Amino acid sequence: MFESSLSEQLQEIEAAKEAAEKEIKESTVERKKERQTCKMLEGLPVVEVVIEPEGVDLTLYKRIGEERTRTLEFEPGKLYVKEIVRPKYGLKANTTLPEAGKSGVMIAPLPLLPIYKGLPGASLLAEMLLQKYEYHAPFYRQIQSFRHLGVRLSESSLNGWFKPACELLAPLYEVLKEETLKADYIQVDETTLPVIDNQAHRAKKEYLWVVRSVIDGVTFFHYQDGSRSTQVVEKLLTTFQGYLQSDRYQVYNVFSDKEGVCLAGCMAHIGRHFEQALDEHKSLAEYALAQIQSLYNIERMADNDEFAPEQRAELRQRLATPIMDALERWMEATYPKVLPKSRMGQAIDRLCVSIMVKNEELSARW
């Protein structure tokens, strides 16, 4: 029994020793990191922000210290340090606490930082993402730019900040997605995306989905394991009701019988099918291609003159609708004369869907 008790005591001592060593090691690492940060930020302008405790009668307290927290911030053309100063107050001698629940030591809470214990402020993270996605600047080029502004950042630092910065935007992404799918007319396309396969040591072809609300141009991207399967698009557009314009890739057929969804084709892809049918029915294909080109000429006219949506609608009604009506009559007369499985038959079949939606955009490519 004595030996068992002694063994337990020795284990407790060893555990306490390990915990103390770990704490000392972490403290040493923190101090080293702090020294490196101080050296890196030397020479930058400092903006001091003082945050006092709220709801406290400071006449009852005396200042006994302060906590300082620094973040690296960005303004166009410069980097600077924002130093958050939180004065610490202790209750004066011979003073009783004015309210129950109040502490003898008061300090304002630290504002929520974008990255816990991280150096970058929100403005720097926003600039980093803007440069990467809006201006396609890789991290090594951003590092060069930041060096010119007085700070030497490592690529590992930017890589470490990147994921949490993106995660902060996830709620906004969900709102963007929700707003886009509220529209009654969207365009959807899946585009190839080279993705590095670390095991195979090469890039493999995967797919990125793009969904755009035609009326207001609101757009979001969706990536799910690089797949463009039926299951992905069906789940992605579960809540959508309205006109769905695509290149008519086979996965979109899952919506052909869905109530509230009307499939619309893309004239660019339809034109490609008529081009493939030139060797079967040259005169028929040339007629369809000429009419499609006329429709694009009308759209180009509206683009060049920067027409508002109402002006574009009036122009389409006046010039494009007669062409679409003529195409519809031509299609009804021609389709019975060709084999449904022929190239011409398939081209007309695709054209049929677009004829049904006469106010649509000509192309799902934007």
Contacts in CASP RR format, 6 or more apart in sequence:
PFRMAT RR
TARGET T0000
AUTHOR 0000-0000-0000
METHOD contacts of the structure
MODEL  1
MFESSLSEQLQEIEAAKEAAEKEIKESTVERKKERQTCKMLEGLPVVEVV
IEPEGVDLTLYKRIGEERTRTLEFEPGKLYVKEIVRPKYGLKANTTLPEA
GKSGVMIAPLPLLPIYKGLPGASLLAEMLLQKYEYHAPFYRQIQSFRHLG
VRLSESSLNGWFKPACELLAPLYEVLKEETLKADYIQVDETTLPVIDNQA
HRAKKEYLWVVRSVIDGVTFFHYQDGSRSTQVVEKLLTTFQGYLQSDRYQ
VYNVFSDKEGVCLAGCMAHIGRHFEQALDEHKSLAEYALAQIQSLYNIER
MADNDEFAPEQRAELRQRLATPIMDALERWMEATYPKVLPKSRMGQAIDR
LCVSIMVKNEELSARW
37 70 0 8 1.000
37 119 0 8 1.000
40 151 0 8 1.000
40 152 0 8 1.000
40 153 0 8 1.000
41 70 0 8 1.000
41 72 0 8 1.000
41 81 0 8 1.000
41 151 0 8 1.000
43 150 0 8 1.000
44 72 0 8 1.000
44 79 0 8 1.000
44 80 0 8 1.000
44 81 0 8 1.000
44 150 0 8 1.000
44 151 0 8 1.000
45 78 0 8 1.000
45 80 0 8 1.000
45 81 0 8 1.000
46 80 0 8 1.000
46 81 0 8 1.000
46 82 0 8 1.000
46 83 0 8 1.000
47 73 0 8 1.000
47 80 0 8 1.000
47 81 0 8 1.000
47 82 0 8 1.000
47 83 0 8 1.000
48 83 0 8 1.000
48 85 0 8 1.000
49 82 0 8 1.000
49 83 0 8 1.000
49 84 0 8 1.000
49 85 0 8 1.000
50 85 0 8 1.000
50 86 0 8 1.000
50 87 0 8 1.000
51 84 0 8 1.000
51 85 0 8 1.000
51 86 0 8 1.000
51 108 0 8 1.000
51 111 0 8 1.000
52 58 0 8 1.000
52 87 0 8 1.000
52 108 0 8 1.000
53 89 0 8 1.000
53 106 0 8 1.000
53 107 0 8 1.000
53 108 0 8 1.000
54 108 0 8 1.000
56 89 0 8 1.000
56 102 0 8 1.000
56 106 0 8 1.000
57 98 0 8 1.000
58 89 0 8 1.000
60 91 0 8 1.000
60 92 0 8 1.000
60 95 0 8 1.000
60 98 0 8 1.000
61 89 0 8 1.000
61 90 0 8 1.000
61 91 0 8 1.000
61 92 0 8 1.000
61 104 0 8 1.000
61 106 0 8 1.000
62 89 0 8 1.000
62 90 0 8 1.000
62 92 0 8 1.000
63 87 0 8 1.000
63 88 0 8 1.000
63 89 0 8 1.000
63 90 0 8 1.000
64 88 0 8 1.000
64 89 0 8 1.000
64 90 0 8 1.000
64 105 0 8 1.000
65 87 0 8 1.000
65 88 0 8 1.000
66 85 0 8 1.000
66 86 0 8 1.000
66 87 0 8 1.000
66 88 0 8 1.000
67 85 0 8 1.000
67 86 0 8 1.000
67 88 0 8 1.000
67 107 0 8 1.000
67 110 0 8 1.000
68 83 0 8 1.000
68 84 0 8 1.000
68 85 0 8 1.000
68 86 0 8 1.000
69 83 0 8 1.000
69 84 0 8 1.000
69 86 0 8 1.000
69 110 0 8 1.000
69 113 0 8 1.000
70 81 0 8 1.000
70 82 0 8 1.000
70 83 0 8 1.000
70 84 0 8 1.000
70 119 0 8 1.000
71 81 0 8 1.000
71 82 0 8 1.000
71 84 0 8 1.000
71 113 0 8 1.000
71 118 0 8 1.000
71 119 0 8 1.000
71 120 0 8 1.000
71 121 0 8 1.000
71 124 0 8 1.000
72 79 0 8 1.000
72 80 0 8 1.000
72 81 0 8 1.000
72 82 0 8 1.000
72 119 0 8 1.000
72 120 0 8 1.000
72 121 0 8 1.000
72 124 0 8 1.000
72 151 0 8 1.000
73 79 0 8 1.000
73 80 0 8 1.000
73 81 0 8 1.000
73 82 0 8 1.000
73 121 0 8 1.000
73 123 0 8 1.000
73 124 0 8 1.000
74 123 0 8 1.000
74 124 0 8 1.000
74 126 0 8 1.000
74 127 0 8 1.000
75 123 0 8 1.000
77 149 0 8 1.000
78 149 0 8 1.000
79 124 0 8 1.000
79 146 0 8 1.000
79 149 0 8 1.000
79 150 0 8 1.000
79 151 0 8 1.000
82 121 0 8 1.000
84 110 0 8 1.000
84 111 0 8 1.000
86 107 0 8 1.000
86 108 0 8 1.000
86 110 0 8 1.000
87 107 0 8 1.000
87 108 0 8 1.000
88 105 0 8 1.000
88 106 0 8 1.000
88 107 0 8 1.000
89 105 0 8 1.000
89 106 0 8 1.000
89 107 0 8 1.000
90 104 0 8 1.000
90 105 0 8 1.000
90 106 0 8 1.000
91 97 0 8 1.000
91 104 0 8 1.000
91 105 0 8 1.000
97 104 0 8 1.000
113 121 0 8 1.000
114 120 0 8 1.000
114 121 0 8 1.000
114 122 0 8 1.000
114 125 0 8 1.000
114 164 0 8 1.000
114 165 0 8 1.000
114 168 0 8 1.000
115 121 0 8 1.000
115 125 0 8 1.000
115 161 0 8 1.000
115 164 0 8 1.000
115 165 0 8 1.000
118 161 0 8 1.000
119 157 0 8 1.000
120 128 0 8 1.000
120 161 0 8 1.000
120 165 0 8 1.000
125 161 0 8 1.000
125 165 0 8 1.000
125 168 0 8 1.000
128 142 0 8 1.000
128 158 0 8 1.000
128 161 0 8 1.000
128 162 0 8 1.000
128 165 0 8 1.000
129 165 0 8 1.000
129 166 0 8 1.000
129 169 0 8 1.000
131 137 0 8 1.000
131 141 0 8 1.000
131 142 0 8 1.000
131 145 0 8 1.000
132 138 0 8 1.000
132 139 0 8 1.000
132 142 0 8 1.000
132 162 0 8 1.000
137 145 0 8 1.000
139 155 0 8 1.000
139 158 0 8 1.000
139 159 0 8 1.000
139 162 0 8 1.000
140 155 0 8 1.000
142 158 0 8 1.000
143 152 0 8 1.000
143 153 0 8 1.000
143 154 0 8 1.000
143 155 0 8 1.000
143 158 0 8 1.000
146 152 0 8 1.000
146 153 0 8 1.000
147 153 0 8 1.000
173 220 0 8 1.000
176 218 0 8 1.000
176 220 0 8 1.000
177 211 0 8 1.000
177 220 0 8 1.000
177 222 0 8 1.000
179 213 0 8 1.000
179 218 0 8 1.000
180 186 0 8 1.000
180 211 0 8 1.000
180 212 0 8 1.000
180 213 0 8 1.000
180 218 0 8 1.000
180 219 0 8 1.000
180 220 0 8 1.000
181 211 0 8 1.000
181 237 0 8 1.000
181 239 0 8 1.000
181 240 0 8 1.000
183 213 0 8 1.000
183 214 0 8 1.000
183 215 0 8 1.000
183 216 0 8 1.000
183 218 0 8 1.000
184 241 0 8 1.000
184 242 0 8 1.000
184 243 0 8 1.000
185 213 0 8 1.000
185 214 0 8 1.000
185 215 0 8 1.000
185 242 0 8 1.000
185 243 0 8 1.000
185 245 0 8 1.000
185 360 0 8 1.000
186 211 0 8 1.000
186 212 0 8 1.000
186 213 0 8 1.000
186 214 0 8 1.000
186 240 0 8 1.000
186 242 0 8 1.000
186 243 0 8 1.000
186 244 0 8 1.000
186 245 0 8 1.000
187 211 0 8 1.000
187 212 0 8 1.000
187 214 0 8 1.000
187 245 0 8 1.000
187 246 0 8 1.000
187 361 0 8 1.000
187 364 0 8 1.000
187 366 0 8 1.000
188 209 0 8 1.000
188 210 0 8 1.000
188 211 0 8 1.000
188 212 0 8 1.000
188 233 0 8 1.000
188 237 0 8 1.000
188 244 0 8 1.000
188 245 0 8 1.000
188 246 0 8 1.000
188 252 0 8 1.000
188 364 0 8 1.000
189 209 0 8 1.000
189 210 0 8 1.000
189 246 0 8 1.000
189 247 0 8 1.000
189 364 0 8 1.000
189 365 0 8 1.000
190 207 0 8 1.000
190 208 0 8 1.000
190 209 0 8 1.000
190 210 0 8 1.000
190 228 0 8 1.000
190 233 0 8 1.000
190 249 0 8 1.000
191 207 0 8 1.000
191 208 0 8 1.000
191 210 0 8 1.000
192 205 0 8 1.000
192 206 0 8 1.000
192 207 0 8 1.000
192 208 0 8 1.000
193 205 0 8 1.000
193 206 0 8 1.000
193 207 0 8 1.000
193 208 0 8 1.000
193 223 0 8 1.000
193 226 0 8 1.000
194 203 0 8 1.000
194 204 0 8 1.000
194 205 0 8 1.000
194 206 0 8 1.000
195 203 0 8 1.000
195 204 0 8 1.000
195 205 0 8 1.000
195 206 0 8 1.000
195 226 0 8 1.000
196 202 0 8 1.000
196 203 0 8 1.000
197 203 0 8 1.000
197 204 0 8 1.000
206 223 0 8 1.000
206 225 0 8 1.000
206 226 0 8 1.000
206 227 0 8 1.000
207 226 0 8 1.000
207 227 0 8 1.000
207 228 0 8 1.000
208 221 0 8 1.000
208 222 0 8 1.000
208 223 0 8 1.000
208 226 0 8 1.000
209 221 0 8 1.000
209 222 0 8 1.000
209 223 0 8 1.000
209 224 0 8 1.000
209 228 0 8 1.000
209 232 0 8 1.000
209 233 0 8 1.000
209 236 0 8 1.000
210 219 0 8 1.000
210 220 0 8 1.000
210 221 0 8 1.000
210 222 0 8 1.000
211 219 0 8 1.000
211 220 0 8 1.000
211 221 0 8 1.000
211 222 0 8 1.000
211 236 0 8 1.000
211 237 0 8 1.000
212 218 0 8 1.000
212 219 0 8 1.000
212 366 0 8 1.000
213 219 0 8 1.000
214 245 0 8 1.000
214 360 0 8 1.000
214 361 0 8 1.000
215 309 0 8 1.000
222 232 0 8 1.000
222 236 0 8 1.000
224 232 0 8 1.000
224 236 0 8 1.000
228 249 0 8 1.000
228 251 0 8 1.000
229 251 0 8 1.000
230 251 0 8 1.000
230 254 0 8 1.000
232 251 0 8 1.000
233 251 0 8 1.000
233 252 0 8 1.000
233 254 0 8 1.000
234 254 0 8 1.000
234 255 0 8 1.000
237 244 0 8 1.000
237 255 0 8 1.000
240 261 0 8 1.000
241 260 0 8 1.000
241 261 0 8 1.000
242 260 0 8 1.000
242 261 0 8 1.000
242 262 0 8 1.000
243 262 0 8 1.000
243 264 0 8 1.000
243 357 0 8 1.000
243 360 0 8 1.000
244 252 0 8 1.000
244 255 0 8 1.000
244 261 0 8 1.000
244 262 0 8 1.000
244 263 0 8 1.000
244 264 0 8 1.000
245 263 0 8 1.000
245 264 0 8 1.000
245 265 0 8 1.000
245 266 0 8 1.000
245 357 0 8 1.000
245 360 0 8 1.000
245 361 0 8 1.000
245 364 0 8 1.000
246 252 0 8 1.000
246 263 0 8 1.000
246 264 0 8 1.000
246 265 0 8 1.000
246 266 0 8 1.000
246 364 0 8 1.000
247 265 0 8 1.000
247 266 0 8 1.000
247 268 0 8 1.000
247 269 0 8 1.000
247 364 0 8 1.000
247 365 0 8 1.000
248 263 0 8 1.000
248 265 0 8 1.000
248 266 0 8 1.000
248 269 0 8 1.000
248 350 0 8 1.000
248 353 0 8 1.000
252 263 0 8 1.000
255 261 0 8 1.000
255 263 0 8 1.000
256 263 0 8 1.000
262 356 0 8 1.000
262 357 0 8 1.000
263 353 0 8 1.000
264 353 0 8 1.000
264 354 0 8 1.000
264 356 0 8 1.000
264 357 0 8 1.000
264 360 0 8 1.000
265 350 0 8 1.000
265 353 0 8 1.000
265 354 0 8 1.000
265 360 0 8 1.000
265 364 0 8 1.000
266 354 0 8 1.000
266 362 0 8 1.000
266 363 0 8 1.000
266 364 0 8 1.000
266 365 0 8 1.000
267 292 0 8 1.000
267 295 0 8 1.000
267 296 0 8 1.000
267 354 0 8 1.000
267 362 0 8 1.000
267 363 0 8 1.000
268 362 0 8 1.000
268 363 0 8 1.000
268 364 0 8 1.000
268 365 0 8 1.000
269 350 0 8 1.000
269 364 0 8 1.000
270 292 0 8 1.000
270 347 0 8 1.000
270 350 0 8 1.000
270 351 0 8 1.000
270 354 0 8 1.000
271 288 0 8 1.000
271 289 0 8 1.000
271 292 0 8 1.000
271 347 0 8 1.000
273 343 0 8 1.000
273 346 0 8 1.000
273 347 0 8 1.000
273 350 0 8 1.000
274 285 0 8 1.000
274 288 0 8 1.000
274 289 0 8 1.000
274 292 0 8 1.000
274 344 0 8 1.000
274 347 0 8 1.000
275 285 0 8 1.000
275 289 0 8 1.000
276 343 0 8 1.000
276 347 0 8 1.000
277 284 0 8 1.000
277 285 0 8 1.000
277 342 0 8 1.000
277 343 0 8 1.000
277 344 0 8 1.000
277 345 0 8 1.000
277 347 0 8 1.000
278 285 0 8 1.000
278 286 0 8 1.000
280 342 0 8 1.000
280 343 0 8 1.000
280 344 0 8 1.000
281 338 0 8 1.000
281 344 0 8 1.000
284 334 0 8 1.000
284 338 0 8 1.000
284 344 0 8 1.000
285 344 0 8 1.000
285 347 0 8 1.000
287 330 0 8 1.000
288 327 0 8 1.000
288 330 0 8 1.000
288 347 0 8 1.000
288 348 0 8 1.000
288 351 0 8 1.000
291 323 0 8 1.000
291 326 0 8 1.000
291 327 0 8 1.000
291 330 0 8 1.000
292 362 0 8 1.000
294 323 0 8 1.000
295 320 0 8 1.000
295 323 0 8 1.000
295 324 0 8 1.000
295 362 0 8 1.000
296 362 0 8 1.000
298 315 0 8 1.000
298 316 0 8 1.000
298 319 0 8 1.000
298 320 0 8 1.000
298 323 0 8 1.000
299 362 0 8 1.000
301 315 0 8 1.000
302 311 0 8 1.000
302 312 0 8 1.000
302 315 0 8 1.000
302 316 0 8 1.000
305 311 0 8 1.000
307 315 0 8 1.000
313 359 0 8 1.000
316 358 0 8 1.000
316 359 0 8 1.000
320 358 0 8 1.000
321 358 0 8 1.000
324 355 0 8 1.000
324 358 0 8 1.000
327 351 0 8 1.000
327 355 0 8 1.000
328 355 0 8 1.000
331 348 0 8 1.000
331 351 0 8 1.000
331 352 0 8 1.000
331 355 0 8 1.000
334 344 0 8 1.000
334 348 0 8 1.000
335 345 0 8 1.000
335 348 0 8 1.000
335 349 0 8 1.000
335 352 0 8 1.000
338 344 0 8 1.000
338 345 0 8 1.000
338 348 0 8 1.000
339 345 0 8 1.000
340 346 0 8 1.000
340 349 0 8 1.000
354 360 0 8 1.000
END
